[in-house]
Amino acid sequence: MSPRPIESFDELVLGQSFEFGTVEMTRADILDFGRRFDPQPFHVDEAAAAEGPFGGLIASGLHTLSAVFGHMIESGIMAKVSLGGAGMEIAWPAPVRPGDVLRVSAVVEALAPSRSKPDRGIAKLRFTGERVSDGVKVLDVLTTVFLRR
């Protein structure tokens, strides 16, 4: 179940958390994304990937980011308030393999009303993807976003 859409920056509180359900990383999607956007052997060639540093095919980190972020955005949580972002700090602490199902969540880490534009605020949100099968975090992103008040 997706969280209720946010109506205003002012609804957010430090430490507030959101759960967005899960997203599955399929073999077909991993290969397609890799071929189109990150054609390294461990993303596009199963035989080469088996001999590579990860011992098999893995999703591109950019694919993992896109899938998790897209899943969060599709929930509609920010549809009424988002004014865009200002940056991201991204970590991929563990590889994502075909068939992995990722739990998507977010937490509010910082909030500041804009000093120059009173109709908006700036939020730092940490969103993560964790593998459902073992709870291992595979994506950790701290993003700065501008939101309507």
Secondary structure, 3 states (H helix, E strand, C coil): CCCCCCCCHHHCCCCCEEEEEEEECCHHHHHHHHHHHCCCHHHHCHHHHHHCCCCCCCCCHHHHHHHHHHHHHHCCCCCCCEEEEEEEEEECCCCCCCCCEEEEEEEEEEEEECCCCCCEEEEEEEEEEEECCCCCEEEEEEEEEEEEC
